């Protein structure tokens, strides 16, 4: 039954407010899940390496990480400047020392004592300061910003974060060197890369770092381990 309009035509009855006609029959995909459920995924549309967006850790085979022997070789290369500088300082201190000998009361033999000179002590102290400054620069600044100390550069590998594949920065790299104290307990931590799946020392595990070759492209981020 229809109502008659004032103009005399037949019009359908008015629909209640908020009424919308049903859609025509057919297939419609389900609505997307809410953002809280992961839609759109965090970081969608951002390129790999987007600043501030951590990349997932790739599942790499053990052979992809730097071998233990190369890490030992890099440590020896890094130690060469320290040994040379400190050795020169100690040699000068010994050469400029004051030696005093006193014969024995029996007239046979005697004893000698040596004491460092002021110049020798000063030179040795400066040598130690230079060694400390070199270590901070090499392991803190250089390794923290580029991933490689001098020794690691020579043997072509670097220290990077497990979550970003990027160098860990000056402060964290310096702290990592201090944490190597844990590796020095019975030297077990330094030997751990021989059988560890990621060839990590205890310091690497504490700081979440790995050693990777610098030759070739970085490994793809294919999923967390």
URUR-V118863 format. One record per residue. SS is DSSP state (A for helix, B for strand, O for the rest). Layout:
ss=SS
ss=SS
This chain:
ss=O
ss=O
ss=B
ss=B
ss=O
ss=O
ss=O
ss=O
ss=O
ss=B
ss=B
ss=O
ss=O
ss=O
ss=O
ss=O
ss=O
ss=O
ss=O
ss=O
ss=O
ss=O
ss=O
ss=O
ss=O
ss=O
ss=O
ss=O
ss=O
ss=O
ss=O
ss=O
ss=O
ss=O
ss=A
ss=A
ss=A
ss=O
ss=O
ss=O
ss=O
ss=O
ss=O
ss=O
ss=O
ss=O
ss=O
ss=O
ss=O
ss=O
ss=O
ss=O
ss=O
ss=O
ss=O
ss=O
ss=O
ss=O
ss=O
ss=O
ss=O
ss=A
ss=A
ss=A
ss=B
ss=O
ss=O
ss=A
ss=A
ss=A
ss=A
ss=A
ss=A
ss=A
ss=A
ss=A
ss=A
ss=A
ss=A
ss=A
ss=A
ss=A
ss=A
ss=A
ss=A
ss=A
ss=A
ss=A
ss=A
ss=A
ss=A
ss=A
ss=A
ss=A
ss=A
ss=O
ss=O
ss=B
ss=B
ss=B
ss=B
ss=B
ss=B
ss=O
ss=O
ss=O
ss=O
ss=O
ss=O
ss=B
ss=B
ss=B
ss=B
ss=B
ss=B
ss=O
ss=O
ss=A
ss=A
ss=A
ss=A
ss=A
ss=A
ss=A
ss=A
ss=A
ss=A
ss=A
ss=A
ss=A
ss=A
ss=A
ss=A
ss=A
ss=A
ss=A
ss=A
ss=A
ss=A
ss=A
ss=A
ss=A
ss=A
ss=A
ss=A
ss=A
ss=O
ss=O
ss=O
ss=A
ss=A
ss=A
ss=A
ss=A
ss=O
ss=O
ss=B
ss=B
ss=B
ss=B
ss=B
ss=O
ss=O
ss=O
ss=O
ss=O
ss=O
ss=O
ss=O
ss=A
ss=A
ss=A
ss=A
ss=A
ss=A
ss=A
ss=A
ss=A
ss=A
ss=A
ss=A
ss=A
ss=A
ss=O
ss=A
ss=A
ss=A
ss=A
ss=A
ss=A
ss=A
ss=A
ss=A
ss=A
ss=O
ss=O
ss=O
ss=O
ss=O
ss=O
ss=O
ss=A
ss=A
ss=A
ss=A
ss=A
ss=A
ss=O
ss=B
ss=B
ss=B
ss=B
ss=B
ss=O
ss=O
ss=O
ss=O
ss=O
ss=O
ss=O
ss=O
ss=O
ss=O
ss=O
ss=O
